């Protein structure tokens, strides 16, 4: 039997409940696969909230079920968490955001992802300066002023960094700020 953790991994489950979409992302499958698992496996976790179309499950139960059925391993590959973003602070320290998502809307840029409480304690919540933001498939940029919104869950922080497009400046490849 696969090794099943006692507690859900907070980087896999940043929210207090798990949706079908989140379970699918963790398992690296589509939402339809999770819907089929619910229909064909009587031991699939029971929903604790949501609606019939968008049920919500306890993350610990969802993760344990995925482990028991071999859908994820104890050491889940990072790709199952979605893309990562690397933030470089003015002092050269870096912070990795897992399951990072970037959105542009009316001149505002929002970067959301998960990291540990210890890592985020190094960044101010207002007027944060990011000397480099790296994300796969996107040119590196520097951000001269960003604000952050933080949601804390079981020692992991989900962070949304928000900045105006005018505060974002492209960096040439192979250039390290300050050198």
C-alpha positions as CSV (number, residue, x, y, z in Angstrom):
1,X,0.0,0.0,0.0
2,X,1.3,3.5,-0.8
3,X,2.7,5.7,2.0
4,X,-0.2,7.9,3.0
5,X,0.6,11.1,5.0
6,X,-1.2,11.9,8.2
7,X,-1.9,15.6,7.3
8,X,-2.6,17.1,3.9
9,X,0.4,18.9,2.3
10,X,-0.5,22.6,2.6
11,X,1.3,23.4,-0.7
12,X,-1.0,21.0,-2.5
13,X,-4.1,22.2,-0.6
14,X,-3.9,25.9,0.1
15,X,-7.6,26.3,0.7
16,X,-9.6,24.8,3.6
17,X,-11.6,22.6,1.2
18,X,-10.7,20.9,-2.1
19,X,-12.7,21.3,-5.3
20,X,-12.9,18.7,-8.1
21,X,-10.6,21.0,-10.1
22,X,-8.0,21.2,-7.3
23,X,-8.1,17.4,-6.9
24,X,-7.6,17.1,-10.7
25,X,-4.6,19.5,-10.7
26,X,-2.9,17.6,-7.8
27,X,-3.4,14.3,-9.6
28,X,-2.4,15.7,-13.0
29,X,-5.6,14.8,-14.7
30,X,-8.7,16.6,-15.9
31,X,-11.8,17.4,-13.9
32,X,-13.8,14.7,-15.8
33,X,-11.4,12.0,-14.5
34,X,-12.1,13.0,-10.9
35,X,-15.9,13.0,-11.6
36,X,-15.5,9.4,-12.9
37,X,-13.5,8.4,-9.8
38,X,-16.4,9.7,-7.7
39,X,-18.9,7.6,-9.7
40,X,-16.9,4.4,-9.8
41,X,-15.2,4.3,-6.4
42,X,-17.5,4.1,-3.5
43,X,-14.7,5.0,-1.1
44,X,-14.1,8.4,-2.8
45,X,-14.4,11.1,0.0
46,X,-17.9,12.5,0.7
47,X,-18.3,16.2,0.0
48,X,-18.5,18.5,3.0
49,X,-19.9,21.6,1.1
50,X,-20.3,23.3,-2.2
51,X,-23.0,22.3,-4.7
52,X,-23.9,19.3,-6.7
53,X,-22.0,20.8,-9.7
54,X,-19.1,22.1,-7.6
55,X,-18.7,19.9,-4.5
56,X,-16.0,20.6,-1.8
57,X,-14.0,17.9,0.0
58,X,-11.8,17.8,3.0
59,X,-8.2,18.1,1.7
60,X,-6.9,15.4,4.1
61,X,-9.5,12.9,2.8
62,X,-8.9,13.8,-0.9
63,X,-5.1,13.4,-0.5
64,X,-5.4,10.1,1.4
65,X,-7.7,8.7,-1.3
66,X,-5.3,9.8,-4.1
67,X,-2.4,8.1,-2.3
68,X,-4.4,4.9,-1.6
69,X,-5.4,4.6,-5.2
70,X,-1.9,5.4,-6.6
71,X,-3.0,8.6,-8.2
72,X,-0.2,10.6,-6.5
73,X,3.0,9.5,-4.7
74,X,4.3,10.6,-1.3
75,X,6.8,12.8,-3.1
76,X,4.6,14.4,-5.7
77,X,6.5,15.9,-8.6
78,X,6.5,19.7,-8.6
79,X,4.7,19.9,-11.9
80,X,1.5,18.7,-10.3
81,X,1.5,21.9,-8.3
82,X,1.3,24.0,-11.5
83,X,3.9,26.5,-12.6
84,X,6.3,28.1,-10.2
85,X,7.4,31.7,-10.0
86,X,10.7,32.8,-8.5
87,X,10.9,36.2,-6.8
88,X,14.2,37.9,-6.2
89,X,14.3,40.5,-3.4
90,X,16.7,43.5,-3.4
91,X,19.0,41.7,-0.9
92,X,19.4,38.8,-3.4
93,X,17.2,36.4,-1.5
94,X,14.7,34.4,-3.5
95,X,11.2,33.1,-2.8
96,X,9.5,30.4,-4.8
97,X,5.8,30.6,-5.3
98,X,4.2,27.2,-6.2
99,X,1.1,26.8,-8.2
100,X,1.7,30.4,-9.5
101,X,-0.9,32.1,-11.7
102,X,-0.5,35.4,-13.5
103,X,-3.4,37.6,-14.6
104,X,-3.6,41.0,-16.4
105,X,-6.7,43.1,-15.9
106,X,-7.2,46.8,-16.7
107,X,-3.6,47.7,-16.3
108,X,-3.1,45.7,-13.1
109,X,-1.0,42.5,-12.9
110,X,-1.8,39.9,-10.2
111,X,0.6,37.1,-9.4
112,X,-0.8,34.5,-7.0
113,X,1.0,31.4,-5.5
114,X,1.8,29.5,-2.4
115,X,5.0,29.6,-0.2
116,X,5.9,29.0,3.4
117,X,5.3,31.5,6.2
118,X,9.0,31.8,6.9
119,X,9.8,32.7,3.3
120,X,7.1,35.3,3.1
121,X,8.0,37.0,6.4
122,X,11.0,38.6,4.5
123,X,8.8,40.6,2.1
124,X,6.8,43.7,3.0
125,X,3.1,43.7,2.3
126,X,3.1,47.2,0.9
127,X,5.5,48.8,-1.7
128,X,7.4,45.5,-2.1
129,X,10.3,45.8,-4.6
130,X,11.0,42.7,-6.7
131,X,14.3,42.9,-8.5
132,X,13.4,39.9,-10.6
133,X,10.2,37.9,-11.3
134,X,10.8,34.7,-13.2
135,X,8.0,32.4,-14.5
136,X,8.2,29.8,-17.2
137,X,7.1,31.0,-20.6
138,X,7.3,34.6,-19.6
139,X,10.2,37.1,-19.9
140,X,11.8,38.1,-16.6
141,X,10.7,41.5,-15.2
142,X,11.6,43.8,-12.3
143,X,8.7,45.3,-10.3
144,X,9.3,48.7,-8.7
145,X,6.3,48.6,-6.4
146,X,3.8,45.9,-5.5
147,X,1.3,45.3,-2.8
148,X,0.5,41.9,-1.4
149,X,-2.6,40.2,0.0
150,X,-1.8,37.1,2.2
151,X,-4.1,34.2,3.1
152,X,-2.6,31.9,5.8
153,X,-3.5,28.2,5.9
154,X,-1.8,25.6,8.0
155,X,1.6,27.4,7.9
156,X,1.5,28.0,4.1
157,X,0.7,31.3,2.7
158,X,-1.2,32.0,-0.5
159,X,0.0,35.3,-1.7
160,X,-1.4,37.6,-4.3
161,X,1.1,40.3,-5.5
162,X,-0.6,43.2,-7.3
163,X,1.2,45.9,-9.3
164,X,0.4,48.3,-12.0
165,X,1.8,47.5,-15.4
166,X,3.7,50.8,-15.4
167,X,5.7,49.4,-12.4
168,X,6.8,46.3,-14.4
169,X,10.0,46.6,-16.5
170,X,11.4,43.8,-18.7
171,X,14.9,42.5,-18.0
172,X,17.2,41.3,-20.7
173,X,18.0,37.5,-20.6
174,X,21.1,36.5,-18.7
175,X,21.1,39.8,-16.8
176,X,21.3,39.7,-13.0
177,X,20.2,43.0,-11.4
178,X,23.0,44.7,-9.4
179,X,25.8,43.3,-11.5
